[in-house]
């Protein structure tokens, strides 16, 4: 359990550090190149609608490619309760 918590903390800190570095890089770029960017409708559509479309496609492919075999956890979607607990 301790390994799971340290792994979760490591992942969280990695994501926070990446976000901080990205934010710092964008702030630096704004100081370096202060003129506003030109708006291109094609790029706006790709950047706004692209990630949700890719995520939806990924989820759709993950749901439709299921083989019915148990996943990495080995539960296969069954209930966590044993037969005795369900009867009584």
Secondary structure by P-SEA (a helix, b strand, c coil): caaaaaaaaaaaaaaaaaaaaaaaaaaaaaaacccbbbbbaaaaaaaaaaaaaaaaaaaaaaaaaccccccccccccccccccccccc
